[in-house]
Amino acid sequence: MAEEKDLDKIKQAVKRRRKAVYTPVVPEMQLGFIHHNVDCIGCRACEIACKDKNGLAAGPRFRRVMYVEGGKFPEVFAYKVNMSCNHCAEPACLPTCPTGAIFKRKKDGIVDIDSTLCIGCRKCEAACPYGAPQFIPEENVVSKCNMCVDEIDAGRKPYCVMACMMRVLDIGPIDKLWAGEHPTTALAPGEMPVKAVKNLADPELTKPSIAFVPHSKGKLE
Amino acid sequence: MNLNLEALAGRLNPDRREFLKAGAAGAGMLAAGGLVNLAAVKDAKAFAYEPYPRDDELTTVVTSCAHNCGSRHMLVAHKKGDVIVRLSTDDGRYQLGGHFGKDTLEEPQLRACLRGRSYRQRLYSAERLLYPMVRVGKRGEGKFKRVSWDEALDYVARKMIAIKDQYGSTALLDQSYAGASYGVLHKSDQIEGLLGRFLGMFGCRTNSWSVPSYQGTTTSSRWTFGTIEDGNEDDAFAHSKLIIMWGWNPAYTFHGGNTFYYMRKAKQAGCRFVLVDPQYTDSAAAYDAWWIPIKPNTDAAMMAGMAHHIFTSQLQDQAFIDKFCLGMDAGTMPEWTAHSPNGRENFKDYILGTYDGVPKSPEWAADICGVQAEDIKKLARMYATTKPAALKASWAPGRANFGEQYNRMAAALQAMTGNIGKLGGCAEGVGKAWHAEAVAYPYDQYANIWFASIKSDRWAHCVLNYPDVRREEIGLWPRQDKLDGVIPNIKGIFWQGSDWFNQLTNINKEIQAINRMELVVCMDSTITPSGLFADVLFPIATHFERHDVALPWYKGHYYIHRPRVIQPLGESKTDFQVFTELAYRIGHLTGIGDHFGKSYNPKANRDYFHHDDAVDEAYLREWWEHKVMAHQHVTMSWEDFKKHGVYKFKLDKPHVAFREQIEHGKPFQTPSGKIEILSSELAVVEDWTRTRYGSPIPSIPKWIEPVEYLDSPIARKYPFHLISPHPRHRTHSIFNNCAWLRETYEQEVTINASDAEKLGIRTGDTVEIWNDRGGVVVPAYVTERVLPGVLVLHEGAWLDLDKEGWCRAGNPDVLTDDAPSPAGAFAYNNAQVRIRKSDKEHRPGWDKLATSRAHVFRRDY
């Protein structure tokens, strides 16, 4: 659904963008996702709920449940790592955008893209270490998870969280989630989350707002 | 891919067309994926991801999913005008006393799975059947032309009368199944279905009695407990200390609205988990289970080995056995059995080898099932000493000939450890738990009338060999009248809510048989692979387009209202409308006037075909007031129920099957009132050909060597054992055409890494798999997570044969066996095969629309 773009508006935006020196928005409170890598059955109800919510065709996947498996028969293991956009404290996508279409919300740190400014150059897609931005060829824009801002603003939770049959996916203020201080069904009693798991890009790159309960084979040494 | 709005509008009914025009003025286009985008574009500019209106700007309608999957969850339709814009699920708001986020263990949210969440793709799919069609090409070719309802109904009515006149009362085969089941009113089912009542009243019906998914289990539970209601409610699993998932993968098949979630609660409370399965499933991973890989079709042997260890270590619950069991050991054998034709052996002495000199020891079992004797002993000890422990004997291992022996063996283990009727234990089995009021349509003297009833997987054999068929070959159900033993002369088939042609065993044999039919009618909302073999396609309204109430599926205690969310697409009608109208037409053609139509649907008159709202409402209200309110202590009115959309029962304690029997001495529903390890019914059989079983079955659970498994002679020619479990991304064949689901999983064959290395197969390679019955072409997935020698290919892919008869889509049922199974279990797991790399073409069927049935509309003949 490639829409007519307002070229003048985009040119002005590029001009504005060139003038600006980027300093990351420091949100009043940063929301983030938490996911239990072991207890997740990998059903992908969250993915489908997301696609339905956002009207995506096959192809772009805002949320991706990744299956990890290993070992040698019969000593095998498997777990899931479930990510969408990590709404990073220092989003790598944001400064790459030539039109300034990507922005971070002051109130809750949600990173969003204004598609009316997006020209589909896909620089953000290349910059993101987590594969969050998704190119939508029919519309020639890049889109991604915006944590269902409409639901958040209505006082509810995003579609993926509300879809989770095992109640292992949740959102919350990320600092409190990391500290184990935010009540959430993602954690079993006594469990503490971590900020990163194996094979994930170094969180120091962008400071992603994500918490995991790792599998024993997925723990960082 | 964008769809042309006018093209779509042309396929919709006039009201909808007008509506779309109005809605399209702003949007002017359809969103990607064929999903209707009616957003006011102006508003959408504000944010990137608001091409759609916010939920709160839409009309919210509570409904449910409606397919034959293993659970039943709430769907919440968010609609604009007559179009469902998106779906969400239970968030705690809708029930009595609910609020956003309410999710207690007593009344958990009924959250829909990935399949339920993708319903809009099915509802608005290119394969949606919108008009009555009649076949103009060869069967299976997919050439149809559109006709009017009048023409289609008249053709079917006249043909039915002609077939009955010429071939008699068994000529029409009822292959209704549960594809659109578990509404209380619009039912498709083998026993309670609308089709069965219609054909029975018409006086021409051969019934299909065995259930593809779990007939082995059903038969076992009926013999052992006298009922299939052997299940606990899902919350009972939270109380187990040990859960043995035997061939059970609740991460895929769910089996209850929240079973998997309560099992997570059990895990948090310290419950240990074991998986006995050829595959390391996602359930094993999520519950951190001890995986015991086992050779397919050898489960009964391993269980016998466990029983041996329990008996010889004196770990059995002897008090429980003495009080509740029949035939478990010499002490529980009633006197009459000494003189019975088949009932002289007891279970313990069979296990100890008293009769045949072969103790069924763990070492003996290890040689058969491939599990080390030490592991068999360890599991036996764990199960016998952990209380309470749930051995959940799932359906899949029972899908083999003599599959019921596995389920009976499991029941013996459950009984000897005293885990029946206790919270945290388990007697499943079938797993049917809370008893719902299931039927709102007239279920009266006309329901389920049949003139012959055969094993469902034997129809092709019956047709191809008629009249040289013996009753035992087709599992003919005995009758008390002159029709007893009369082989049905099948000349026509009805499919209602059923894609059985695609789903039964040995499809190539079915293809031969279907060409002998004189009438094949397919009633569905989708152009299914079965439909391509039909003469007439009736477009049936989906559950979003008709009024009903949803039942939980075997586990769960709630009802969900299903209002007519949107008007039926195209010219769709409900099954009930079609049968009612056919009844009126047949009545008039045969000179009995309105009598048939009026008796079939007593609350309606002939106008029902065009106006069904008031009649359906009347049936449902009557059901609610006279059954639910009257029998189930519900005080909420029908009007209030409709307003809420859901009613969740609060049980005073978790529902556990047979609690009454164990705690209060109520007799079991078996002839002896005991848990029948020795079946009283089987013990007295003298002539097996006069039973529905057809051939001998031992009266106690025994290991019977299967026809096909890794150690059978046929394995020398076909060395791999192919199993075809339920997939997660489909419900049987339903949803196969949904791109969202297809991109989550490939239709691929899973092969062990060491096997793959020997054959030079790598992940993504196209392979061919074949045996004497047929062949498939699929990509391979190479993993350590499956037992060497075993291949896994999920059932339900849409049949797509190339010129040489290879199924390019990868439907495993061209490979499976239709061999007769005495107790009726389908032999889906009888499939020894070979596999090799291939240059043949695999057609997954969704990315290139290769199996799209949309071409039915594109041609004009």
Contacts between the chains, C-beta under 8 A, distances in Angstrom:
chain1	res1	chain2	res2	distance
A	1	B	2	7.0
A	1	B	29	5.7
A	1	B	31	6.1
A	1	B	32	6.4
A	1	B	37	7.4
A	1	B	51	7.6
A	3	B	41	7.6
A	38	B	285	7.4
A	38	B	286	6.6
A	38	B	288	6.6
A	39	B	264	5.5
A	39	B	267	7.4
A	39	B	286	5.7
A	40	B	286	6.6
A	41	B	250	7.8
A	41	B	251	3.6
A	41	B	260	6.0
A	41	B	282	5.3
A	41	B	283	6.9
A	41	B	286	4.7
A	42	B	251	6.8
A	42	B	282	5.0
A	42	B	285	7.8
A	42	B	286	7.7
A	43	B	113	5.8
A	43	B	114	5.6
A	43	B	251	6.6
A	43	B	728	6.5
A	44	B	114	4.9
A	44	B	744	5.0
A	45	B	111	7.2
A	45	B	112	6.9
A	45	B	113	5.0
A	45	B	114	4.5
A	45	B	116	7.9
A	45	B	117	5.7
A	47	B	114	7.1
A	47	B	744	6.7
A	48	B	114	4.5
A	48	B	117	4.1
A	48	B	118	5.1
A	48	B	740	5.4
A	48	B	741	7.1
A	48	B	744	7.6
A	49	B	88	7.3
A	49	B	89	7.7
A	49	B	117	4.9
A	51	B	740	5.3
A	52	B	86	5.3
A	52	B	87	5.7
A	52	B	117	5.8
A	52	B	118	7.1
A	52	B	120	6.3
A	52	B	740	7.7
A	53	B	52	7.9
A	53	B	86	5.9
A	53	B	88	7.9
A	54	B	49	5.8
A	55	B	31	4.8
A	55	B	32	7.1
A	55	B	33	7.3
A	55	B	35	5.8
A	55	B	37	6.4
A	55	B	51	5.9
A	55	B	52	5.8
A	55	B	86	7.8
A	56	B	32	7.1
A	56	B	33	7.0
A	57	B	1	7.3
A	57	B	32	3.8
A	57	B	33	3.5
A	57	B	739	7.0
A	58	B	33	7.0
A	58	B	739	3.7
A	58	B	740	6.3
A	58	B	742	7.1
A	58	B	743	4.7
A	58	B	846	7.5
A	58	B	847	7.5
A	59	B	743	7.5
A	61	B	743	7.7
A	69	B	783	6.7
A	69	B	784	7.5
A	69	B	785	6.2
A	70	B	784	7.7
A	71	B	784	5.9
A	72	B	784	5.6
A	73	B	293	7.6
A	73	B	752	6.3
A	73	B	753	7.1
A	73	B	754	7.2
A	73	B	784	4.4
A	73	B	785	7.6
A	73	B	786	7.8
A	73	B	787	7.6
A	73	B	788	7.0
A	74	B	280	7.8
A	74	B	291	6.3
A	74	B	293	5.4
A	74	B	787	8.0
A	76	B	280	5.0
A	76	B	291	7.2
A	76	B	784	5.0
A	76	B	785	5.3
A	77	B	285	7.0
A	78	B	280	6.7
A	78	B	282	6.9
A	78	B	284	7.8
A	78	B	285	3.9
A	78	B	785	6.8
A	79	B	285	6.1
A	80	B	285	8.0
A	101	B	48	7.8
A	112	B	47	7.0
A	112	B	48	6.1
A	112	B	49	7.4
A	113	B	48	4.7
A	114	B	47	7.3
A	114	B	48	5.5
A	115	B	48	3.8
A	115	B	49	7.6
A	116	B	45	5.2
A	116	B	48	7.7
A	118	B	48	7.3
A	136	B	32	7.2
A	138	B	1	7.7
A	138	B	2	6.6
A	138	B	32	4.7
A	139	B	32	7.5
A	141	B	48	7.7
A	143	B	48	6.2
A	143	B	49	6.4
A	146	B	47	7.6
A	146	B	48	6.9
A	146	B	49	5.1
A	149	B	47	6.9
A	149	B	49	7.5
A	150	B	47	7.8
A	150	B	50	6.4
A	150	B	54	4.5
A	150	B	55	7.3
A	151	B	55	7.2
A	154	B	54	7.1
A	154	B	55	7.3
A	154	B	56	6.0
A	155	B	100	7.5
A	156	B	91	7.3
A	156	B	100	6.1
A	157	B	101	7.9
A	159	B	88	6.6
A	162	B	88	6.8
A	162	B	89	7.0
A	162	B	91	5.4
A	162	B	111	7.6
A	163	B	88	8.0
A	163	B	89	6.5
A	163	B	111	6.4
A	163	B	112	7.5
A	163	B	117	6.4
A	164	B	111	7.1
A	165	B	111	5.0
A	165	B	113	6.1
A	165	B	254	7.9
A	165	B	258	7.8
A	165	B	260	6.6
A	165	B	261	6.5
A	166	B	260	6.3
A	166	B	261	5.9
A	166	B	264	5.9
A	166	B	286	7.4
A	167	B	103	7.4
A	167	B	261	6.5
A	167	B	264	7.8
A	168	B	264	7.9
A	185	B	103	7.9
A	188	B	267	7.7
A	188	B	268	4.6
A	189	B	268	6.3
